Every structure is written in structure tokens, then in C-alpha cells.
């Protein structure tokens, strides 16, 4: 009897023994990953108070006006170049020679080919934290980082992969619909021109809105013979 009771007690102990006691590894307690906060991204430097002498104004052949807030605080040499060329009427009559839908509109070349520039020396890059968002304005360049001169482009849709590779010096604050209407193409069949470039401080009146010719002023149709 005693032996039978001992065997029954041993069997019961085997059933109730924890898993690890039967030759298996004791399971680890479930845990959640440790939270490690990421550092906040470096904020973009806030723009200084906007003054009329830092607003670049483009009157285009499509009848619209574009105003661009320039950022001399982050790209002083590039902004100064734009002001210098504007005072020389350098941009007047130039075309947007490379306009890619969903990407950007590029102009500022007196030859209209993408190969030209001004007689001034090329600029040293001023890469900064201003992003290539819609409406951003940056200087075009050749292979060298320090080859920007007179050509610039206006971003139609965000293209952040260009950040820190081209100098952003401004952003459209008025007339983005006019930019969207610039004739597309490489080159466009009927390129949009910069009729006149100025600074807001020049107080150039905006172009008169185009009005359709009234039907009465049209010549009478010639009847068929």
C-alpha cells in the first residue's frame, strides 16, 4: 500500500510540475520595445520681416504677375545677383525655356537654350535648409556646385531630393496660378516670356488684364463664292 501511494504521488507531481522542470527552457516574460525618442529635426530658419526691396516681381507674357519673397538671410549672394540683373533689365524678354509638368519651370537665360548666363562671374553655392516645396525658387547650375549665374527655376511640385544640392533663395507668395500656366516643353513650342522683372520697391504697375475683342469689332465674315 505504501508503495502504491508513493507511485501515485510521484505521478501527480510530474503532471503539476512546471514546464521548465521537465527539461524545457523556462519561457521569458513578454516585454514591449524600449521607447527611444528621436531628436526633433532641425527647424527651417524663420524668414525675416518681408520688405518691398526683397520681393522679386515677374510680369509674364501670359498676362499674369508673380511675386517671389527673396531670402537674403540664407542666400545673400544669390539674392544680390537677382537684384543686380533686375536693375540691368537683364531678365526682360527672356523665356522659360525648360518647363516640365509636375516638376519645375526654368528661365533666366538670355540665349533661351539653357546654355547662357550673364557676364558676371558664377556664384559660390549657398546651400541651405529651405526645402524644394511647391513655389520654391532656386538657382540652376551646371555640374559644379559653384556654377550658378543667372538661370533660376520655380518648383511646381515638391522635389525634396534636390535639397542641399541647389541654392533655394525664395518662394512664390503670389501668382502661383500664373506659374502653373507657363507653357510646358523642352523647349516649349510657344514659350512664356518674362515681359518685365522688377522689385516691389520699384512700384511698377501690374499689367493691364487682357480683354477679349468684342464681336462687333471683328471683321464681317466673307461669304463663300
TINUMAR-457690 format. One line per field, with one value per residue: x, y, z of N, C-alpha, C in turn; residue number from 0; residue in one letter. Coordinates in Angstrom, 1 decimal. Layout:
n_x c(X ...)
n_y c(Y ...)
n_z c(Z ...)
ca_x c(X ...)
ca_y c(Y ...)
ca_z c(Z ...)
c_x c(X ...)
c_y c(Y ...)
c_z c(Z ...)
seq c(NUM ...)
type c(A ...)
***
This chain:
n_x c(0.8 1.8 3.8 2.3 0.9 3.1 3.9 1.6 1.7 4.1 3.4 1.4 2.9 4.5 2.7 1.8 4.1 6.1 6.8 9.4 10.7 10.5 12.6 12.5 13.1 12.6 10.0 10.5 9.5 7.0 7.8 7.7 9.1 11.7 11.1 12.6 13.0 13.1 15.4 14.2 13.7 16.0 14.8 13.5 15.1 13.4 11.7 12.9 11.4 9.4 10.3 9.6 11.9 12.8 11.2 10.7 9.5 7.7 6.4 4.6 4.2 1.9 0.0 -0.1 1.0 3.8 4.9 7.7 9.1 12.2 15.1 17.5 18.7 19.6 20.7 22.5 24.3 23.1 20.6 21.4 22.5 20.2 18.9 20.8 20.9 18.2 18.0 19.5 17.8 18.1 16.6 14.3 12.3 13.4 12.9 10.9 12.6 12.7 10.4 8.8 6.1 4.7 7.1 9.2 9.7 12.0 14.0 15.6 17.8 19.5 20.0 18.1 18.4 19.4 22.0 23.2 24.1 24.8 27.2 28.5 30.5 30.4 28.5 29.3 28.2 25.3 24.0 21.3 18.8 16.3 13.5 12.7 9.9 6.5 6.4 8.9 11.9 14.8 18.4 19.5 22.2 25.3 27.4 29.2 29.1 29.4 28.5 26.3 24.6 22.7 20.4 17.3 14.9 11.4 9.7 7.2 6.0 6.6 10.0 12.0 14.4 16.3 17.1 19.7 21.4 21.1 20.8 18.3 16.6 14.3 10.6 7.5 4.9 2.7 0.6 0.9 -0.7 -0.3 2.2 1.8 0.5 2.5 3.9 4.4 7.2 10.3 12.3 9.4 6.8 5.5 6.9 6.6 7.2 9.3 8.1 8.7 10.9 11.1 11.5 9.4 9.7 10.1 7.7 6.2 3.5 0.9 0.4 -2.0 -5.2 -5.9 -8.4 -11.2 -11.7 -14.5 -17.4 -18.5 -16.4 -15.0 -14.0 -16.4 -17.6 -16.5 -18.6 -19.1 -17.9)
n_y c(-1.2 1.3 1.6 1.9 4.3 6.0 5.9 7.0 9.6 10.5 10.5 12.4 14.7 14.9 15.7 18.2 19.7 22.5 23.6 24.1 22.4 20.0 19.6 21.6 24.9 27.6 29.9 33.3 36.4 38.4 41.4 44.9 46.9 49.1 52.5 54.9 58.2 60.1 62.7 66.0 67.3 69.6 72.8 74.9 77.9 80.8 83.2 86.5 89.8 90.8 92.9 95.5 95.7 93.2 91.6 89.9 90.6 89.4 90.0 88.4 87.0 85.7 87.2 87.4 88.2 87.4 87.1 87.0 86.1 86.9 85.5 86.9 86.4 83.7 83.2 85.3 86.2 85.2 86.4 89.0 88.9 88.5 90.9 92.7 91.9 92.4 95.2 95.8 95.2 92.7 90.3 91.0 90.1 87.6 84.0 81.2 78.4 75.7 73.7 71.5 69.6 69.1 69.3 71.6 75.1 76.6 79.4 82.6 82.6 84.4 83.4 81.6 78.9 77.4 77.3 79.7 82.7 85.5 88.2 88.4 86.9 83.4 82.1 81.3 78.4 78.5 76.6 75.7 75.3 75.6 74.1 72.2 72.8 73.2 76.1 77.0 78.8 78.5 78.5 77.5 75.4 74.2 71.2 71.8 72.7 75.4 77.0 78.4 81.2 83.1 81.8 80.5 78.5 77.6 75.7 73.4 71.2 69.4 68.5 67.1 65.8 67.4 69.1 70.8 70.6 72.4 76.0 77.4 80.4 81.8 82.1 81.7 84.0 85.0 84.6 81.9 80.5 81.7 80.9 78.1 78.2 78.6 78.0 74.6 72.4 71.4 72.6 74.8 75.0 77.5 79.6 81.0 84.3 86.5 89.5 91.8 92.3 93.2 94.9 94.9 97.3 99.0 99.8 99.2 99.3 96.8 94.5 95.4 93.8 91.4 91.8 90.4 90.7 92.5 91.1 92.8 94.3 92.6 91.6 91.4 88.2 86.7 85.9 82.7 82.0)
n_z c(0.0 0.8 -1.1 -3.4 -2.9 -2.9 -5.6 -6.9 -5.9 -7.0 -9.7 -9.8 -9.1 -11.3 -13.3 -12.4 -12.3 -13.3 -16.7 -17.3 -15.5 -16.6 -18.4 -20.3 -21.6 -19.5 -20.2 -21.4 -19.9 -21.5 -23.2 -24.1 -26.8 -26.0 -25.7 -27.5 -27.9 -30.9 -32.0 -32.5 -35.8 -37.4 -37.3 -40.0 -40.7 -39.6 -41.7 -42.2 -41.5 -44.2 -46.8 -49.3 -51.1 -51.2 -52.6 -55.5 -58.6 -61.3 -64.4 -66.7 -70.1 -70.4 -69.3 -66.5 -63.1 -61.0 -57.7 -55.7 -52.7 -51.5 -49.9 -48.4 -46.0 -45.9 -48.4 -49.4 -51.5 -53.8 -53.9 -54.1 -56.7 -58.2 -57.8 -58.9 -61.6 -62.3 -62.0 -64.2 -66.2 -67.3 -67.3 -68.8 -71.5 -71.7 -71.9 -70.5 -70.8 -70.3 -69.2 -67.2 -66.7 -63.5 -62.3 -62.6 -63.7 -65.7 -66.3 -67.3 -69.0 -71.4 -73.9 -74.4 -74.5 -72.4 -72.1 -71.6 -69.8 -67.5 -67.9 -65.5 -62.9 -62.0 -59.3 -55.9 -54.2 -52.0 -50.3 -48.3 -45.7 -46.8 -48.2 -51.3 -52.0 -53.3 -55.2 -54.4 -55.2 -56.9 -57.8 -61.0 -62.2 -63.5 -63.7 -61.6 -58.2 -57.8 -60.0 -60.6 -62.2 -63.7 -64.4 -63.2 -61.4 -60.8 -58.6 -59.3 -58.2 -55.1 -54.7 -53.0 -53.1 -54.2 -52.3 -50.5 -52.6 -54.5 -54.6 -52.8 -52.9 -52.6 -52.5 -54.1 -53.4 -54.4 -57.2 -58.1 -59.6 -62.0 -62.6 -62.9 -65.3 -67.2 -70.3 -71.2 -72.0 -73.6 -75.6 -75.0 -77.4 -77.8 -76.1 -72.8 -71.9 -69.9 -69.5 -68.0 -65.3 -61.9 -58.8 -55.9 -54.6 -56.7 -57.6 -59.9 -62.0 -62.2 -65.0 -67.5 -67.4 -69.9 -72.3 -74.0 -77.5 -78.6 -80.2 -82.2 -83.1 -84.7 -88.0 -90.6 -91.7 -94.8 -97.4 -98.9 -102.2)
ca_x c(0.0 2.7 4.5 1.3 0.7 4.3 3.9 0.6 2.2 5.1 2.7 0.8 3.9 5.0 1.7 1.7 5.4 6.2 7.4 10.9 11.2 10.5 13.7 12.3 13.6 11.6 9.7 10.8 8.4 6.8 8.1 7.5 10.3 12.0 10.9 13.7 12.5 14.0 15.5 13.4 14.5 16.4 13.8 14.0 15.2 12.2 12.0 12.9 10.3 9.5 10.3 9.4 13.1 13.1 10.1 11.0 8.2 7.8 5.2 4.7 3.5 0.6 -0.8 -0.1 2.2 4.3 5.7 8.6 9.8 13.6 15.7 18.9 19.3 20.2 21.3 22.7 24.9 22.2 19.6 22.1 22.7 18.9 18.7 21.7 20.4 16.9 18.3 20.0 16.7 18.6 15.6 13.2 12.3 13.8 11.8 11.1 13.0 12.6 9.2 8.4 4.9 4.9 8.5 9.7 9.8 13.3 14.2 16.7 18.9 19.3 20.0 16.9 18.8 19.8 23.5 23.7 24.1 25.2 28.6 29.0 31.1 29.5 28.3 29.6 26.9 24.8 23.1 20.7 17.7 15.0 13.2 12.2 8.5 5.8 6.6 10.2 12.7 16.3 19.3 20.0 23.6 25.9 27.9 29.9 28.2 29.7 28.4 25.1 24.9 21.5 19.2 16.6 13.7 10.3 9.2 5.8 5.6 7.7 11.1 12.9 15.7 17.2 17.5 21.1 22.2 20.9 20.6 17.0 16.7 13.0 9.4 6.3 3.9 1.5 0.7 1.3 -1.6 0.3 3.4 1.2 0.1 3.6 3.8 5.3 8.0 11.8 11.7 8.0 6.5 5.3 7.4 6.2 8.3 9.3 8.0 9.4 11.2 11.3 11.3 8.2 10.0 10.1 6.3 5.8 2.1 0.7 0.0 -3.5 -5.7 -6.3 -9.9 -11.5 -12.2 -16.0 -17.8 -18.8 -15.1 -14.4 -14.4 -17.5 -17.1 -16.6 -19.5 -18.4 -18.1)
ca_y c(0.0 2.5 1.8 2.4 5.7 6.7 6.0 7.9 10.9 10.8 10.8 13.7 15.7 15.0 16.4 19.5 20.3 23.5 23.1 24.1 21.3 18.8 19.6 22.6 26.2 28.5 31.0 34.6 37.3 39.3 42.8 45.8 47.5 50.3 53.7 55.9 59.3 60.6 64.1 66.8 67.8 71.0 73.7 75.8 79.3 81.6 84.3 87.8 90.6 91.0 94.3 95.5 95.5 91.7 90.9 89.9 90.6 89.0 90.2 87.4 87.2 85.1 88.2 87.4 88.7 86.5 87.8 86.0 86.6 86.5 85.3 87.3 85.9 82.4 83.2 86.8 86.4 84.9 87.5 90.2 88.7 88.7 92.3 93.4 91.7 93.0 96.6 95.9 94.7 91.5 89.3 91.4 89.5 86.2 83.0 80.0 77.6 74.3 73.7 70.2 69.5 68.4 69.4 73.0 76.0 77.2 80.6 83.4 82.5 85.3 82.7 80.7 77.5 76.7 77.3 81.0 83.4 86.9 88.4 88.4 85.6 82.4 82.3 80.2 77.9 78.9 75.6 76.0 74.4 75.9 72.9 72.3 72.6 73.9 77.5 77.4 79.3 78.2 78.8 76.4 75.4 73.1 70.2 72.3 73.4 76.9 77.4 79.2 82.5 83.9 81.0 80.1 77.7 77.7 74.4 73.2 70.2 69.2 67.6 67.3 65.2 68.4 69.9 70.9 70.4 73.7 77.1 78.0 81.8 82.5 81.3 82.4 84.4 85.5 84.3 80.5 80.0 82.2 79.9 76.9 78.4 78.8 77.0 73.5 71.9 71.4 73.9 74.9 75.5 78.9 79.8 82.1 85.3 87.5 90.8 92.7 91.9 94.3 94.7 95.6 98.7 99.9 100.2 99.1 99.0 95.5 94.6 95.5 92.5 91.3 91.8 89.8 91.6 92.3 90.6 93.9 94.8 91.6 91.8 90.5 87.0 86.8 84.8 81.8 82.3)
ca_z c(0.0 0.9 -2.4 -4.4 -2.6 -3.3 -7.1 -7.3 -5.5 -8.0 -11.0 -9.6 -9.1 -12.7 -14.0 -12.0 -12.3 -14.3 -18.0 -17.2 -14.7 -17.4 -19.3 -21.3 -21.1 -18.9 -21.1 -20.9 -19.8 -22.6 -23.0 -25.2 -27.1 -25.2 -26.5 -27.6 -28.7 -31.9 -31.9 -33.4 -37.0 -37.3 -37.9 -41.0 -40.1 -39.9 -42.6 -41.6 -42.0 -45.6 -47.2 -50.8 -51.8 -51.2 -53.4 -56.9 -59.4 -62.7 -65.3 -67.8 -71.4 -70.3 -68.7 -65.1 -62.3 -60.0 -56.7 -55.0 -51.5 -51.5 -48.6 -48.3 -44.8 -46.1 -49.7 -49.7 -52.8 -54.9 -53.9 -54.6 -58.1 -58.8 -57.8 -59.8 -63.0 -62.4 -62.2 -65.6 -67.2 -67.9 -67.5 -69.6 -72.8 -71.7 -71.9 -69.7 -71.9 -69.9 -68.3 -67.1 -65.9 -62.3 -61.8 -62.5 -64.8 -65.7 -67.2 -66.9 -69.9 -72.5 -75.2 -74.5 -74.8 -71.2 -72.1 -71.4 -68.5 -67.6 -68.0 -64.2 -62.6 -61.4 -57.8 -54.9 -53.7 -50.7 -49.9 -47.0 -45.3 -47.4 -49.0 -52.6 -51.9 -54.4 -55.2 -54.1 -56.3 -56.7 -58.9 -61.8 -62.3 -64.3 -62.8 -60.4 -57.2 -57.8 -61.4 -60.8 -62.7 -63.9 -64.6 -62.0 -61.6 -59.9 -58.3 -59.5 -57.2 -54.2 -55.2 -51.9 -53.3 -54.7 -51.2 -50.2 -53.8 -55.3 -53.7 -52.8 -52.5 -52.4 -52.7 -54.7 -52.4 -55.1 -58.6 -58.4 -60.7 -63.2 -62.8 -63.4 -66.7 -68.1 -71.4 -71.0 -73.1 -73.5 -75.2 -75.3 -78.8 -77.7 -74.7 -72.0 -71.7 -68.8 -70.1 -67.2 -64.0 -61.1 -57.3 -55.4 -54.2 -57.9 -57.7 -61.3 -62.1 -62.8 -66.4 -67.6 -67.8 -71.3 -72.5 -75.3 -78.5 -78.7 -81.6 -83.1 -83.7 -85.6 -89.4 -91.1 -92.5 -96.2 -97.9 -99.9 -103.6)
c_x c(0.9 3.4 3.6 1.0 1.9 4.3 2.8 1.0 3.2 4.5 2.0 1.8 4.4 4.0 1.7 3.0 5.5 7.0 8.9 11.5 11.2 11.6 13.5 12.7 12.4 11.3 10.0 9.5 8.3 7.1 7.8 8.8 10.5 11.9 12.1 13.3 13.6 14.2 14.7 14.3 14.9 15.4 14.4 14.0 14.0 12.6 12.0 11.7 10.5 9.4 10.2 10.7 13.5 12.0 10.4 9.7 8.4 6.4 5.4 3.9 2.2 -0.4 -0.9 1.1 2.5 5.1 6.5 9.3 11.2 14.1 17.2 19.5 20.0 21.0 21.6 23.3 24.0 21.1 20.2 22.2 21.3 18.6 19.5 21.2 19.1 17.1 18.8 19.0 17.2 17.5 14.4 13.3 12.8 12.7 12.0 11.3 12.9 11.5 8.7 7.2 5.1 6.3 8.9 9.6 11.1 13.4 15.5 17.9 18.6 19.4 18.8 17.2 19.2 21.3 24.1 23.7 24.5 26.7 29.3 29.6 30.1 29.5 28.8 28.3 26.6 23.7 22.6 19.5 16.4 14.6 12.6 10.7 7.8 6.0 8.0 11.0 14.1 17.1 19.6 21.5 24.1 26.4 28.5 28.9 28.3 29.5 27.0 25.4 23.6 20.3 18.6 15.4 12.7 9.8 7.7 5.2 6.8 8.7 12.2 14.3 16.7 17.7 19.0 22.0 22.1 20.5 19.2 17.1 15.4 11.8 8.3 5.3 2.6 1.7 1.1 0.5 -1.0 1.5 2.9 0.8 1.2 3.6 4.9 6.1 9.5 12.4 10.2 7.9 6.3 5.7 6.8 7.4 8.1 9.2 8.8 9.6 11.5 11.3 10.1 8.4 10.1 8.7 5.9 4.3 1.9 0.2 -1.5 -4.0 -6.2 -7.8 -10.2 -12.0 -13.7 -16.4 -18.0 -17.5 -14.5 -14.8 -15.5 -17.0 -17.4 -17.5 -18.8 -18.8 -18.8)
c_y c(1.3 2.7 2.3 3.9 6.5 6.9 7.0 9.4 11.4 11.2 12.1 14.9 16.0 15.8 17.9 20.3 21.3 22.9 23.0 23.0 20.0 18.8 20.7 24.0 27.0 29.7 32.3 35.5 38.2 40.7 43.6 46.5 48.8 51.5 54.6 57.1 59.8 62.2 64.8 67.3 69.2 71.9 74.6 77.2 80.2 82.8 85.6 88.6 90.9 92.4 94.4 95.3 94.0 90.9 91.1 89.7 90.3 89.2 89.3 87.6 86.5 86.0 88.3 88.0 87.7 87.3 86.7 86.7 86.0 86.4 85.6 86.8 84.5 82.3 84.6 87.0 86.2 85.9 88.7 90.1 89.0 90.2 93.1 93.2 92.3 94.5 96.8 95.6 93.5 90.5 89.7 90.8 88.1 85.2 81.9 78.9 76.1 74.2 72.3 70.1 68.6 68.5 70.9 73.7 76.7 78.3 81.3 83.3 83.4 84.6 81.9 79.3 76.7 76.7 78.6 81.5 84.8 87.0 88.4 87.0 84.7 82.6 81.1 79.7 78.4 77.9 75.8 75.0 74.7 74.7 73.2 72.0 73.4 75.4 78.0 77.9 79.1 78.5 77.5 76.5 74.2 72.0 70.7 72.9 74.9 77.4 78.1 80.6 83.4 83.1 80.5 79.2 77.8 76.3 74.3 72.2 69.8 68.2 67.7 66.7 66.2 69.3 69.7 70.6 71.6 74.8 77.6 79.4 82.5 81.5 82.2 82.7 84.8 85.1 82.9 80.0 80.5 81.3 78.6 77.0 78.7 77.6 75.9 73.0 72.1 71.5 73.9 75.4 77.0 79.4 81.1 83.0 86.0 88.9 91.8 92.1 93.1 93.9 95.4 97.0 99.6 100.4 100.2 98.6 97.6 95.6 94.7 94.2 92.5 91.1 91.2 90.9 91.5 91.9 91.7 94.4 93.8 91.9 90.9 89.4 87.2 85.6 84.0 82.1 81.1)
c_z c(0.0 -0.4 -3.4 -4.1 -3.1 -4.9 -7.6 -7.0 -6.5 -9.3 -10.9 -9.7 -10.5 -13.5 -13.7 -12.0 -13.5 -15.5 -17.9 -16.4 -15.4 -18.5 -20.4 -20.7 -20.6 -19.8 -20.5 -20.8 -21.0 -22.3 -24.2 -25.5 -26.3 -26.1 -26.4 -28.5 -29.7 -31.7 -32.9 -34.6 -36.8 -38.0 -39.0 -40.4 -40.5 -40.8 -41.8 -42.1 -43.4 -46.0 -48.7 -51.6 -51.9 -51.8 -54.9 -57.7 -60.8 -63.4 -66.5 -69.0 -71.4 -69.6 -67.2 -64.4 -61.2 -59.0 -55.9 -53.9 -51.5 -50.1 -48.5 -47.0 -44.9 -47.5 -50.2 -51.1 -54.0 -55.0 -54.5 -56.2 -58.8 -58.9 -58.8 -61.3 -63.3 -62.7 -63.6 -66.7 -67.9 -68.2 -68.4 -71.0 -72.8 -71.5 -70.8 -70.7 -71.6 -68.8 -68.3 -66.1 -64.7 -61.7 -61.6 -63.8 -64.7 -66.7 -66.8 -67.8 -71.1 -73.9 -75.4 -74.7 -73.5 -71.1 -71.7 -70.0 -68.6 -67.7 -66.6 -63.8 -61.9 -59.9 -57.0 -54.3 -52.3 -50.3 -48.5 -46.7 -45.9 -48.3 -50.4 -52.6 -53.1 -54.2 -54.8 -55.3 -56.0 -58.0 -59.7 -61.9 -63.2 -63.3 -61.5 -59.5 -57.3 -59.3 -61.6 -61.3 -62.7 -64.0 -63.2 -62.3 -60.5 -59.8 -58.5 -58.5 -56.3 -54.8 -54.2 -52.1 -53.8 -53.5 -50.9 -51.4 -54.7 -54.3 -53.9 -52.2 -52.3 -52.6 -53.2 -53.5 -53.1 -56.6 -59.0 -59.5 -62.1 -63.6 -63.4 -64.9 -67.7 -69.1 -71.1 -72.2 -72.8 -74.9 -75.6 -76.8 -78.8 -76.3 -74.1 -71.7 -70.4 -69.5 -69.4 -65.8 -63.2 -59.6 -56.9 -55.1 -55.4 -58.2 -59.2 -61.3 -62.7 -64.2 -66.5 -68.0 -69.2 -71.4 -73.9 -76.3 -78.7 -80.1 -82.6 -83.8 -84.6 -87.0 -89.8 -91.9 -94.0 -96.7 -98.9 -101.3 -104.3)
seq c(0 1 2 3 4 5 6 7 8 9 10 11 12 13 14 15 16 17 18 19 20 21 22 23 24 25 26 27 28 29 30 31 32 33 34 35 36 37 38 39 40 41 42 43 44 45 46 47 48 49 50 51 52 53 54 55 56 57 58 59 60 61 62 63 64 65 66 67 68 69 70 71 72 73 74 75 76 77 78 79 80 81 82 83 84 85 86 87 88 89 90 91 92 93 94 95 96 97 98 99 100 101 102 103 104 105 106 107 108 109 110 111 112 113 114 115 116 117 118 119 120 121 122 123 124 125 126 127 128 129 130 131 132 133 134 135 136 137 138 139 140 141 142 143 144 145 146 147 148 149 150 151 152 153 154 155 156 157 158 159 160 161 162 163 164 165 166 167 168 169 170 171 172 173 174 175 176 177 178 179 180 181 182 183 184 185 186 187 188 189 190 191 192 193 194 195 196 197 198 199 200 201 202 203 204 205 206 207 208 209 210 211 212 213 214 215 216 217 218 219 220 221 222 223 224)
type c(X X X X X X X X X X X X X X X X X X X X X X X X X X X X X X X X X X X X X X X X X X X X X X X X X X X X X X X X X X X X X X X X X X X X X X X X X X X X X X X X X X X X X X X X X X X X X X X X X X X X X X X X X X X X X X X X X X X X X X X X X X X X X X X X X X X X X X X X X X X X X X X X X X X X X X X X X X X X X X X X X X X X X X X X X X X X X X X X X X X X X X X X X X X X X X X X X X X X X X X X X X X X X X X X X X X X X X X X X X X X X X X X X)
***
